[in-house]
Structure formats: structure tokens, C-alpha cells
Amino acid sequence: MKNIKSYANQAAYDADTTRPTNQSLVNMIVDTNSIIRKGVNIITEGRYAAEGDTAIWDTVDLRTKVVKLGTLTLPLSSRYIICGTVKMRTEKNVFVVANQNAGQFQWAAPWKVKLSGFSFASAGSFTLTINSTTTGAISYTTSDTLTTLAASMQTAIRTVMTTPTWTVTAYSNYIVVQQDSYVPNVTIFTCSNAGITVNILTGNYQTATSGLLNANTSVFRVDGSVSSYAINNLQKGYLYYSVSGTDTTGGQILDAGIIKESRFNATDNPILFNAYGTYMNYLAAKMPRYPYSKGLITDRNGKSNTDKLAGVMFTDHDGTQKPGYGAAYAAKTFGIAGAGDFVAGNWWLPSAPELYLIMKDVTEGLTGFALDKLNAGINAAGGTKISVSDYIWSSSEYGGGLAFYPHGTYGTMNLSNKYNATTVRPVSAFQIL
């Protein structure tokens, strides 16, 4: 029984020279109620999961187990399939982060319209009307082609619709007009040439609230202030706001803005200085409230969000089915083949609160900090680590043209335009047996 032993304290553990050096060990430190594991591929049942452990599917027992952090050595027996890395455990479930990204996707698909029936048998011209805005005359001759006409249409549209970005593309016998933007919601698109067939292909996925989720316009912070953003990684937040925070005086505790470090003193901001004592304490109070009894972001169920968003499809110009909400669809269809709890359909795009729990402890990308447990587990499994500088989509919607994501420059949970192509990092969970 040398390999399973308890010690009164860390000092007693450190002083023991009789432990084997070439075998797997499980030792308990009694005074701190902590367990130290050493060895190769120590596998336990899922109910003993802890942050950084590797979630594996046992193809013989047909259930999820974990390899304890610090013991994973590749390759594992073919009996086991690596599925992801544990972030946290609750009474009933274990929350797992994928070891790799699903790719980069727009949160929502662009608005598209298909125009067909063009003829160059004779010269002519026409206009396009988008909502209440009409382009100048778009002229063509018998020597034009769909390609040259598409270029003329794009110029005409961009002249009167200045929000980004309108593109016009020619295909074999039709033209597609596409809007990647945050405004406007397109309700009218007409062509003055009655011979042209106009077929609107999508909804206003990028510019309008989906109507499927509980859209959020507020993030509740620890200090009681409410804003559309909050610091989600304290150290990364410090690197940005200590230098680039607001240069203001007379700040109040419930202010939404975050002051720079040089203004955090008894003269410039006495209320803040007296309340928090240190600049880091002040920044910590600008993080999301968790647990979120009164708020944070009310929309916190990433799985429910993803199930709703991923089900929205449209028929594209070529007849293929495409997702209206690409980031959610990418997470939903991510999967580990043959891995029980972790096959496609069992993953989701994390909500903003779920992403906060992932990002708040990340040290990858910071200088002078040991690698955090989640990334240590991801790294051991050969995955792609999560950096404090990453931009990762959440499934939480702000409304209109915006959704929440961790801002890699500011270290905040912030907002991004839905048309941006941003990283998707799926998450999943399994029940504790």
C-alpha cells in the first residue's frame, strides 16, 4: 500500500523519501484536504473530476472517466478516446471544454438577395431600392457581362449605402447582393427592371435581434454597477486599464467607466481609493457578479441558446442549406466520433457567463504566471491553449447587431458585431454517475 498514503501536512509529504519514483502514487495531505497524484495516466471515475483533468470516453465500460491532471501521457490505450478538458464540477455535472477550436465563424449569416433574368440583348439601365434608399442609374450595354454588371451594381449600392459592407457577386446566370453589417434591417429590396426576379434568401440575422433568446443589454458587476461590459480576466484587464483607463477624477463606485491606475489615489478619486485600497481590488469589483443571484447576464444557458440558434437554416443561392447562426451551428455540430457523451449534438456555444468562468483564471499569454489548470490539461492532451488575448464567441445576444465575446485586448466580456468571423470554442458536460 505504499502507493496510497496520507500525510498530516505538506511538510510530512516533502520529508518522505520512501515513496516509489517509478510508479503511480495517490497521496492525501490531511490538513489541507488535498490530493497529490503522481505517475502515468491515473484514471478515475467522472465523479472525481477536477479542473484540468482530461475527460475520456471508455469504449469498454461505455462511460466518461477522467485522467488526472499531471499524469496524462500520450498515447493512451485505444480503449479510451480523449474528449476534452475539465473546467469545473458541480453536484451533478462536469463542465468540459473542447481541446481545440471548431474554427472561426460569423455569429450570424449575412443578408442575401438573388437576382436573375438579366439580358444583354440590348442596352439599358435600372435602379435598386433598399428600404427607402434608391441607387443611381446602373447602366449596361450589349457588351457587358454579369461580372461587369455586378461590379457596377456594387459601386452604385456602396455609393448610397455607406455602412459596411455590401458586395455583389456574379455567378453563372444570376447575381447575389450581400450585406455584412450591423444596420439596417432590410425590409425592401426592389429592382426597377420588371424583368429581373428578386429572391430574398435570408432574414436579417446580423442586424436584428434573433427573437429566439433573452437578449441582454446589461452586465451586473461585483460593485453593483451595470454596463454592457465587465472585466473577465483580472490580470489582462489590469494590463489594459492601468494604462488606458479613463483619465477622470471624482469617480463613484457605481460608475460604468474604469479609471487608469495613475488616477487611483486619495486626491483624484477619494471615494474609490477609500473603498478599495488597491487598484487591483478596484478592478476586481468591475468583474461580473458571480454567482449571479441578481444578474450578471440573465441569459446563461449556452446549451439552450445553441439548440435554438443552430436550428435556423436558409436556402442559399446555390440551393444548399446554410446556418443562419454559423457560430452556434459550428459548436452544435462539433463532436468526437464514437465518444458517447461527446459526439456531435452534445456540444454547445458557451453563454457569456460560461465563457467568463473559462476566461477568468486563464494565464496563457501573461508573463510571470504559471500555466492555469485548464490550459495545462489542454496542453497535455495536445490541444490548442486558450489565451487571455483570444476573441471567442459566446451564444449570448446583446440585441440588434451585437453579441457578447471576451475581448482579447481589454480582458473584458464585451460586445462584437455579429458579422465578425471569430473563434468558436465548444463546451459540453457529462453527468456524474
Backbone hydrogen bonds in HBPLUS format (Angstrom, degrees):
<---DONOR---> <-ACCEPTOR-->    atom                        ^
c    i                          cat <-CA-CA->   ^        H-A-AA   ^      H-
h    n   atom  resd res      DA  || num        DHA   H-A  angle D-A-AA Bond
n    s   type  num  typ     dist DA aas  dist angle  dist       angle   num
A0004-ILE N   A0001-MET O   3.22 MM   3  5.62 161.6  2.25 113.2 118.2     1
A0026-VAL N   A0003-ASN O   2.87 MM  23  6.15 166.5  1.89 173.5 178.1     2
A0005-LYS N   A0026-VAL O   3.28 MM  21  6.83 149.5  2.38 145.6 154.4     3
A0028-MET N   A0005-LYS O   3.05 MM  23  6.53 147.5  2.16 135.2 145.3     4
A0007-TYR N   A0028-MET O   2.72 MM  21  6.07 157.1  1.77 169.8 177.8     5
A0030-VAL N   A0007-TYR O   2.77 MM  23  5.97 171.1  1.78 176.8 176.2     6
A0031-ASP N   A0008-ALA O   3.14 MM  23  6.04 148.5  2.24 134.9 142.6     7
A0013-TYR N   A0009-ASN O   3.21 MM   4  6.57 154.6  2.28 146.5 153.7     8
A0014-ASP N   A0010-GLN O   2.87 MM   4  6.14 164.9  1.89 156.7 160.2     9
A0015-ALA N   A0011-ALA O   3.00 MM   4  6.13 141.2  2.15 141.5 151.7    10
A0016-ASP N   A0013-TYR O   3.24 MM   3  5.49 152.0  2.33 105.6 113.4    11
A0025-LEU N   A0038-LYS O   2.47 MM  13  4.97 163.5  1.49 154.5 159.5    12
A0038-LYS N   A0025-LEU O   2.94 MM  13  4.97 160.6  1.98 135.2 141.0    13
A0027-ASN N   A0036-ILE O   2.83 MM   9  5.12 172.7  1.84 156.4 158.9    14
A0036-ILE N   A0027-ASN O   2.67 MM   9  5.12 166.5  1.68 159.6 164.4    15
A0029-ILE N   A0034-SER O   2.73 MM   5  5.25 168.1  1.74 158.9 163.2    16
A0033-ASN N   A0029-ILE O   2.90 MM   4  5.66 111.0  2.39 141.8 160.5    17
A0034-SER N   A0029-ILE O   3.21 MM   5  5.25 148.3  2.31 142.3 145.0    18
A0033-ASN N   A0030-VAL O   3.15 MM   3  4.87 149.3  2.24  96.6 106.0    19
A0041-ASN N   A0071-THR O   2.54 MM  30  4.89 167.9  1.55 133.6 130.0    20
A0068-LYS N   A0042-ILE O   2.89 MM  26  5.68 163.5  1.92 167.0 167.7    21
A0044-THR N   A0066-VAL O   2.90 MM  22  5.55 160.5  1.93 160.3 166.4    22
A0066-VAL N   A0044-THR O   3.04 MM  22  5.55 167.5  2.06 154.2 157.1    23
A0048-TYR N   A0045-GLU O   3.07 MM   3  5.87 166.1  2.09 122.9 127.4    24
A0049-ALA N   A0046-GLY O   2.99 MM   3  5.25 156.0  2.05 121.0 120.2    25
A0053-ASP N   A0050-ALA O   3.06 MM   3  5.82 164.7  2.09 144.7 147.3    26
A0052-GLY N   A0086-VAL O   2.86 MM  34  5.29 172.5  1.87 146.2 144.1    27
A0086-VAL N   A0053-ASP O   2.84 MM  33  5.33 169.1  1.85 160.7 164.2    28
A0054-THR N   A0067-VAL O   2.93 MM  13  5.01 161.3  1.97 149.2 150.1    29
A0067-VAL N   A0054-THR O   2.82 MM  13  5.01 152.7  1.89 140.0 148.8    30
A0055-ALA N   A0084-GLY O   2.88 MM  29  5.27 151.0  1.96 134.9 142.8    31
A0083-CYS N   A0055-ALA O   2.83 MM  28  5.46 168.1  1.84 159.8 156.3    32
A0056-ILE N   A0065-LYS O   2.85 MM   9  5.33 172.0  1.85 147.8 148.4    33
A0065-LYS N   A0056-ILE O   2.82 MM   9  5.33 162.4  1.85 156.7 162.7    34
A0057-TRP N   A0081-ILE O   2.82 MM  24  5.04 157.8  1.86 141.9 148.2    35
A0081-ILE N   A0057-TRP O   2.98 MM  24  5.04 150.8  2.07 135.2 144.6    36
A0058-ASP N   A0063-ARG O   2.98 MM   5  5.53 172.3  1.98 149.1 151.2    37
A0062-LEU N   A0058-ASP O   2.72 MM   4  5.30 130.1  1.97 139.5 152.9    38
A0059-THR N   A0079-ARG O   2.99 MM  20  5.58 168.9  2.00 170.1 169.6    39
A0071-THR N   A0068-LYS O   3.08 MM   3  5.82 152.1  2.16 144.0 144.7    40
A0080-TYR N   A0077-SER O   3.03 MM   3  5.91 167.3  2.05 126.8 129.1    41
A0085-THR N   A0097-VAL O   2.89 MM  12  5.29 165.1  1.92 151.9 155.7    42
A0097-VAL N   A0085-THR O   2.81 MM  12  5.29 170.2  1.82 152.1 152.6    43
A0087-LYS N   A0095-PHE O   2.87 MM   8  5.70 175.7  1.87 158.5 158.8    44
A0095-PHE N   A0088-MET O   2.84 MM   7  5.33 157.2  1.89 156.4 163.6    45
A0090-THR N   A0093-ASN O   2.80 MM   3  5.29 175.1  1.80 167.1 168.7    46
A0432-ILE N   A0092-LYS O   2.80 MM 340  5.42 165.8  1.82 141.4 143.0    47
A0094-VAL N   A0430-PHE O   2.85 MM 336  5.42 148.3  1.95 151.8 162.5    48
A0430-PHE N   A0094-VAL O   3.06 MM 336  5.42 144.5  2.19 137.9 148.5    49
A0096-VAL N   A0428-SER O   2.83 MM 332  5.12 175.3  1.83 139.1 140.4    50
A0428-SER N   A0096-VAL O   2.82 MM 332  5.12 160.0  1.86 149.3 153.3    51
A0098-ALA N   A0426-PRO O   3.07 MM 328  5.63 167.1  2.08 156.0 153.3    52
A0384-THR N   A0099-ASN O   2.76 MM 285  6.07 150.3  1.85 162.4 172.3    53
A0102-ALA N   A0424-VAL O   2.82 MM 322  5.44 165.9  1.84 156.0 160.6    54
A0424-VAL N   A0103-GLY O   2.91 MM 321  5.76 151.4  1.99 174.0 169.6    55
A0105-PHE N   A0422-THR O   2.95 MM 317  5.45 156.7  2.00 146.8 140.0    56
A0422-THR N   A0105-PHE O   3.00 MM 317  5.45 157.7  2.05 131.7 124.5    57
A0327-ALA N   A0106-GLN O   3.09 MM 221  5.93 122.3  2.44 142.4 148.7    58
A0107-TRP N   A0418-LYS O   3.05 MM 311  4.86 123.1  2.39 138.0 150.3    59
A0108-ALA N   A0418-LYS O   3.23 MM 310  5.55 156.3  2.29 142.1 138.0    60
A0109-ALA N   A0324-GLY O   2.77 MM 215  5.11 164.1  1.80 147.1 145.6    61
A0111-TRP N   A0179-GLN O   3.19 MM  68  5.16 141.3  2.35 152.0 149.3    62
A0179-GLN N   A0111-TRP O   2.88 MM  68  5.16 160.4  1.92 149.4 154.6    63
A0201-LEU N   A0112-LYS O   2.94 MM  89  5.50 158.7  1.99 139.3 145.7    64
A0113-VAL N   A0177-VAL O   2.96 MM  64  5.34 148.8  2.06 150.1 158.5    65
A0177-VAL N   A0113-VAL O   2.93 MM  64  5.34 161.0  1.96 157.6 162.3    66
A0114-LYS N   A0199-ASN O   2.83 MM  85  5.05 171.7  1.84 140.0 141.6    67
A0199-ASN N   A0114-LYS O   2.87 MM  85  5.05 158.5  1.91 151.1 157.2    68
A0115-LEU N   A0175-ILE O   2.78 MM  60  5.22 173.1  1.78 165.7 167.8    69
A0175-ILE N   A0115-LEU O   2.90 MM  60  5.22 164.4  1.93 154.4 159.7    70
A0116-SER N   A0197-THR O   3.09 MM  81  5.24 154.4  2.15 140.3 148.3    71
A0197-THR N   A0116-SER O   2.83 MM  81  5.24 160.2  1.87 155.7 159.3    72
A0124-GLY N   A0140-TYR O   3.07 MM  16  5.59 160.8  2.11 144.1 147.2    73
A0140-TYR N   A0124-GLY O   2.89 MM  16  5.59 154.4  1.95 161.8 159.7    74
A0126-PHE N   A0138-ILE O   3.11 MM  12  5.33 142.9  2.25 124.2 134.1    75
A0138-ILE N   A0126-PHE O   2.77 MM  12  5.33 162.9  1.80 155.7 161.7    76
A0192-SER N   A0127-THR O   2.96 MM  65  5.42 167.2  1.98 158.0 160.4    77
A0135-THR N   A0128-LEU O   2.90 MM   7  5.53 162.7  1.93 161.0 166.2    78
A0129-THR N   A0190-THR O   2.95 MM  61  5.23 161.8  1.98 144.6 149.3    79
A0190-THR N   A0129-THR O   3.00 MM  61  5.23 153.7  2.07 141.4 149.9    80
A0130-ILE N   A0133-THR O   2.74 MM   3  5.23 156.4  1.79 162.8 162.6    81
A0133-THR N   A0130-ILE O   2.94 MM   3  5.23 166.0  1.96 133.3 133.2    82
A0131-ASN N   A0188-ILE O   2.82 MM  57  4.52 159.7  1.86 126.5 133.5    83
A0144-ASP N   A0141-THR O   3.16 MM   3  5.42 164.4  2.18 108.8 113.7    84
A0149-LEU N   A0145-THR O   2.91 MM   4  6.07 159.2  1.95 152.6 159.4    85
A0150-ALA N   A0146-LEU O   2.83 MM   4  5.90 153.1  1.91 142.6 149.7    86
A0151-ALA N   A0147-THR O   3.21 MM   4  6.47 153.2  2.29 142.3 148.5    87
A0152-SER N   A0148-THR O   3.12 MM   4  6.43 154.5  2.19 143.5 149.9    88
A0153-MET N   A0149-LEU O   2.87 MM   4  6.16 155.4  1.93 152.3 159.4    89
A0154-GLN N   A0150-ALA O   2.92 MM   4  6.12 157.2  1.97 148.3 154.2    90
A0155-THR N   A0151-ALA O   3.11 MM   4  6.34 161.6  2.15 147.4 151.6    91
A0156-ALA N   A0152-SER O   3.05 MM   4  6.25 159.2  2.09 145.3 151.1    92
A0157-ILE N   A0153-MET O   2.91 MM   4  6.13 160.9  1.94 154.1 158.7    93
A0158-ARG N   A0154-GLN O   2.93 MM   4  6.05 170.1  1.94 153.9 157.0    94
A0159-THR N   A0155-THR O   3.05 MM   4  6.11 134.0  2.27 139.2 150.5    95
A0160-VAL N   A0157-ILE O   3.12 MM   3  5.56 131.8  2.37 106.7 117.8    96
A0161-MET N   A0157-ILE O   2.75 MM   4  5.74 150.1  1.84 159.5 169.9    97
A0180-ASP N   A0165-THR O   2.84 MM  15  5.00 168.9  1.86 151.2 155.1    98
A0167-THR N   A0178-GLN O   2.92 MM  11  5.26 160.9  1.96 148.9 155.3    99
A0178-GLN N   A0167-THR O   2.81 MM  11  5.26 165.0  1.83 164.0 167.2   100
A0169-THR N   A0176-VAL O   2.92 MM   7  5.32 162.8  1.95 151.3 156.1   101
A0176-VAL N   A0169-THR O   2.90 MM   7  5.32 164.4  1.92 155.0 159.4   102
A0171-TYR N   A0174-TYR O   2.84 MM   3  5.39 163.5  1.86 173.7 168.4   103
A0196-ILE N   A0193-ASN O   3.06 MM   3  5.79 170.9  2.07 125.6 128.0   104
A0208-ALA N   A0204-ASN O   3.04 MM   4  5.61 147.3  2.15 152.1 154.0   105
A0216-ASN N   A0397-GLU O   2.87 MM 181  6.28 162.0  1.90 155.7 159.0   106
A0219-VAL N   A0227-SER O   2.51 MM   8  5.32 141.3  1.65 159.8 172.8   107
A0227-SER N   A0219-VAL O   3.19 MM   8  5.32 159.9  2.23 139.9 144.7   108
A0220-PHE N   A0296-LEU O   3.11 MM  76  4.33 154.3  2.17 111.4 119.0   109
A0289-ARG N   A0220-PHE O   2.91 MM  69  5.91 165.1  1.93 145.0 142.2   110
A0221-ARG N   A0225-SER O   3.03 MM   4  5.51 164.0  2.05 173.6 172.4   111
A0224-GLY N   A0221-ARG O   3.11 MM   3  5.36 161.8  2.14 110.3 115.4   112
A0222-VAL N   A0287-MET O   2.90 MM  65  5.94 146.8  2.01 169.6 175.1   113
A0223-ASP N   A0285-ALA O   3.00 MM  62  4.98 146.2  2.11 152.9 142.2   114
A0230-ALA N   A0413-MET O   3.17 MM 183  5.39 145.5  2.30 136.4 146.4   115
A0413-MET N   A0230-ALA O   2.67 MM 183  5.39 160.0  1.71 167.8 172.3   116
A0231-ILE N   A0286-LYS O   3.03 MM  55  5.89 148.7  2.13 138.8 139.9   117
A0232-ASN N   A0411-GLY O   2.85 MM 179  5.89 154.2  1.92 130.7 139.5   118
A0233-ASN N   A0411-GLY O   3.26 MM 178  5.31 143.2  2.40 147.0 138.0   119
A0237-GLY N   A0233-ASN O   2.78 MM   4  5.86 159.9  1.82 159.4 166.5   120
A0238-TYR N   A0234-LEU O   2.88 MM   4  6.07 146.6  1.99 141.8 150.9   121
A0239-LEU N   A0235-GLN O   3.12 MM   4  6.42 157.0  2.17 145.5 150.3   122
A0240-TYR N   A0236-LYS O   3.27 MM   4  6.59 148.0  2.38 145.5 153.0   123
A0241-TYR N   A0237-GLY O   2.83 MM   4  5.92 160.9  1.87 163.3 163.8   124
A0242-SER N   A0238-TYR O   2.99 MM   4  5.36 155.4  2.05 137.5 143.7   125
A0243-VAL N   A0240-TYR O   3.29 MM   3  5.87 141.4  2.45 110.6 119.1   126
A0244-SER N   A0240-TYR O   2.78 MM   4  5.73 167.9  1.80 158.7 160.7   127
A0245-GLY N   A0241-TYR O   2.91 MM   4  4.25 133.0  2.14 121.8 117.8   128
A0261-GLU N   A0242-SER O   3.12 MM  19  4.53 155.1  2.19 107.9 115.6   129
A0246-THR N   A0258-ILE O   2.81 MM  12  5.98 157.5  1.86 141.2 141.8   130
A0260-LYS N   A0246-THR O   3.04 MM  14  5.54 150.3  2.13 142.4 137.7   131
A0250-GLY N   A0268-ASP O   2.77 MM  18  6.17 166.8  1.79 160.5 161.6   132
A0255-ASP N   A0252-GLN O   3.11 MM   3  5.41 165.8  2.13 115.0 117.4   133
A0263-ARG N   A0260-LYS O   3.17 MM   3  5.71 151.4  2.26 112.1 120.1   134
A0264-PHE N   A0261-GLU O   2.94 MM   3  5.14 159.4  1.99 109.7 116.5   135
A0265-ASN N   A0263-ARG O   3.04 MM   2  5.76 122.8  2.38 108.7  92.6   136
A0269-ASN N   A0265-ASN O   3.02 MM   4  5.74 157.8  2.07 150.8 157.8   137
A0273-PHE N   A0269-ASN O   2.97 MM   4  6.11 166.7  1.98 159.7 164.1   138
A0274-ASN N   A0270-PRO O   2.88 MM   4  5.86 165.9  1.90 148.0 151.9   139
A0275-ALA N   A0271-ILE O   3.06 MM   4  6.09 144.9  2.19 138.4 148.0   140
A0276-TYR N   A0272-LEU O   3.00 MM   4  6.06 156.5  2.06 152.7 157.1   141
A0277-GLY N   A0273-PHE O   2.88 MM   4  5.23 151.6  1.96 136.6 145.2   142
A0278-THR N   A0276-TYR O   2.76 MM   2  5.59 138.6  1.93  98.2  92.5   143
A0282-TYR N   A0278-THR O   3.13 MM   4  6.45 154.5  2.20 145.2 152.4   144
A0283-LEU N   A0279-TYR O   2.91 MM   4  6.27 156.4  1.97 150.0 155.9   145
A0284-ALA N   A0280-MET O   2.89 MM   4  6.09 156.4  1.95 148.1 154.6   146
A0285-ALA N   A0281-ASN O   3.16 MM   4  6.42 139.8  2.33 140.6 150.0   147
A0285-ALA N   A0282-TYR O   3.18 MM   3  5.28 129.7  2.45  96.3 109.0   148
A0286-LYS N   A0283-LEU O   2.86 MM   3  5.13 152.9  1.93 108.0 117.2   149
A0287-MET N   A0284-ALA O   3.22 MM   3  5.44 156.0  2.28 111.0 111.6   150
A0305-ASN N   A0301-ASN O   3.03 MM   4  6.27 165.1  2.05 154.2 159.0   151
A0306-THR N   A0302-GLY O   2.90 MM   4  6.01 165.2  1.93 148.2 152.1   152
A0307-ASP N   A0303-LYS O   2.95 MM   4  6.15 163.6  1.98 152.6 156.8   153
A0308-LYS N   A0304-SER O   3.16 MM   4  6.36 157.3  2.21 148.9 154.0   154
A0309-LEU N   A0305-ASN O   2.92 MM   4  6.17 170.1  1.93 159.0 161.8   155
A0310-ALA N   A0306-THR O   2.81 MM   4  5.67 167.5  1.82 153.7 158.1   156
A0312-VAL N   A0309-LEU O   3.15 MM   3  5.81 171.2  2.16 121.2 123.8   157
A0324-GLY N   A0312-VAL O   2.79 MM  12  5.32 174.2  1.79 138.6 138.8   158
A0314-PHE N   A0322-LYS O   2.83 MM   8  5.43 152.2  1.91 153.3 162.6   159
A0322-LYS N   A0314-PHE O   2.85 MM   8  5.43 162.8  1.88 158.9 164.8   160
A0316-ASP N   A0320-THR O   2.79 MM   4  5.44 165.6  1.81 171.8 167.9   161
A0319-GLY N   A0316-ASP O   2.97 MM   3  5.32 165.3  1.99 118.6 121.1   162
A0329-TYR N   A0325-TYR O   3.08 MM   4  6.28 159.1  2.13 151.7 158.3   163
A0330-ALA N   A0326-GLY O   2.89 MM   4  6.03 154.1  1.96 146.7 153.1   164
A0331-ALA N   A0327-ALA O   3.13 MM   4  6.41 153.3  2.21 145.8 152.3   165
A0332-LYS N   A0328-ALA O   2.90 MM   4  6.09 162.2  1.93 152.1 157.4   166
A0333-THR N   A0329-TYR O   2.99 MM   4  6.08 153.4  2.06 148.8 154.6   167
A0334-PHE N   A0331-ALA O   3.26 MM   3  5.15 150.9  2.35  96.5 105.1   168
A0345-GLY N   A0332-LYS O   2.91 MM  13  5.18 132.2  2.14 162.3 176.8   169
A0336-ILE N   A0342-PHE O   2.85 MM   6  5.68 160.4  1.89 141.9 148.1   170
A0339-ALA N   A0336-ILE O   3.15 MM   3  5.60 149.6  2.24 144.8 140.5   171
A0342-PHE N   A0339-ALA O   2.89 MM   3  5.29 172.2  1.90 126.5 129.0   172
A0346-ASN N   A0343-VAL O   3.14 MM   3  5.98 158.4  2.19 146.2 149.2   173
A0348-TRP N   A0427-VAL O   2.85 MM  79  5.51 150.7  1.93 153.5 163.0   174
A0427-VAL N   A0348-TRP O   2.99 MM  79  5.51 155.0  2.06 150.0 158.2   175
A0395-SER N   A0350-PRO O   2.79 MM  45  5.81 143.7  1.92 130.9 140.5   176
A0355-LEU N   A0351-SER O   2.87 MM   4  6.18 154.7  1.94 153.4 161.0   177
A0356-TYR N   A0352-ALA O   2.86 MM   4  6.10 147.3  1.96 146.8 156.5   178
A0357-LEU N   A0353-PRO O   3.09 MM   4  6.41 155.3  2.15 145.6 150.5   179
A0358-ILE N   A0354-GLU O   3.17 MM   4  6.49 144.7  2.30 139.1 148.7   180
A0359-MET N   A0355-LEU O   2.83 MM   4  6.03 165.4  1.85 156.6 159.9   181
A0360-LYS N   A0356-TYR O   2.94 MM   4  5.75 154.1  2.01 156.1 159.3   182
A0362-VAL N   A0359-MET O   3.20 MM   3  5.28 156.1  2.26 107.5 114.7   183
A0366-LEU N   A0363-THR O   2.92 MM   3  5.43 155.5  1.98 143.6 142.4   184
A0388-VAL N   A0364-GLU O   2.97 MM  24  6.16 161.9  2.00 165.9 163.0   185
A0376-ALA N   A0372-ASP O   2.88 MM   4  6.06 147.1  1.98 149.7 160.6   186
A0377-GLY N   A0373-LYS O   2.98 MM   4  6.22 155.8  2.04 151.8 156.3   187
A0378-ILE N   A0374-LEU O   3.00 MM   4  6.30 161.0  2.04 149.2 154.9   188
A0379-ASN N   A0375-ASN O   2.81 MM   4  5.85 163.3  1.83 147.5 152.3   189
A0380-ALA N   A0376-ALA O   3.00 MM   4  6.14 154.6  2.07 140.4 147.3   190
A0381-ALA N   A0377-GLY O   3.16 MM   4  6.38 144.0  2.30 143.4 152.1   191
A0383-GLY N   A0378-ILE O   2.88 MM   5  5.09 159.6  1.92 156.5 150.2   192
A0382-GLY N   A0379-ASN O   2.98 MM   3  5.10 160.6  2.02 107.9 112.9   193
A0390-ASP N   A0387-SER O   3.07 MM   3  5.26 165.7  2.09 112.9 114.3   194
A0393-TRP N   A0423-THR O   2.85 MM  30  6.05 166.6  1.87 172.4 172.5   195
A0394-SER N   A0404-PHE O   3.15 MM  10  5.70 142.8  2.29 163.0 154.3   196
A0404-PHE N   A0396-SER O   3.04 MM   8  5.74 168.7  2.05 156.9 160.3   197
A0398-TYR N   A0402-LEU O   3.12 MM   4  5.39 147.8  2.23 121.9 128.9   198
A0399-GLY N   A0402-LEU O   3.31 MM   3  5.65 147.7  2.42 154.9 145.6   199
A0402-LEU N   A0399-GLY O   3.06 MM   3  5.65 167.3  2.07 136.3 140.3   200
A0418-LYS N   A0401-GLY O   2.90 MM  17  5.59 154.8  1.96 141.2 144.5   201
A0403-ALA N   A0416-SER O   3.04 MM  13  5.65 154.3  2.11 154.4 161.7   202
A0416-SER N   A0403-ALA O   2.90 MM  13  5.65 154.4  1.97 160.1 168.5   203
A0405-TYR N   A0414-ASN O   2.98 MM   9  5.50 153.1  2.05 131.2 137.6   204
A0414-ASN N   A0405-TYR O   2.81 MM   9  5.50 168.9  1.82 153.6 153.3   205
A0407-HIS N   A0412-THR O   2.70 MM   5  5.31 157.6  1.74 155.5 163.2   206
A0411-GLY N   A0407-HIS O   2.90 MM   4  5.66 149.5  1.99 160.3 166.8   207
A0420-ASN N   A0417-ASN O   3.09 MM   3  5.76 167.4  2.11 120.7 124.6   208
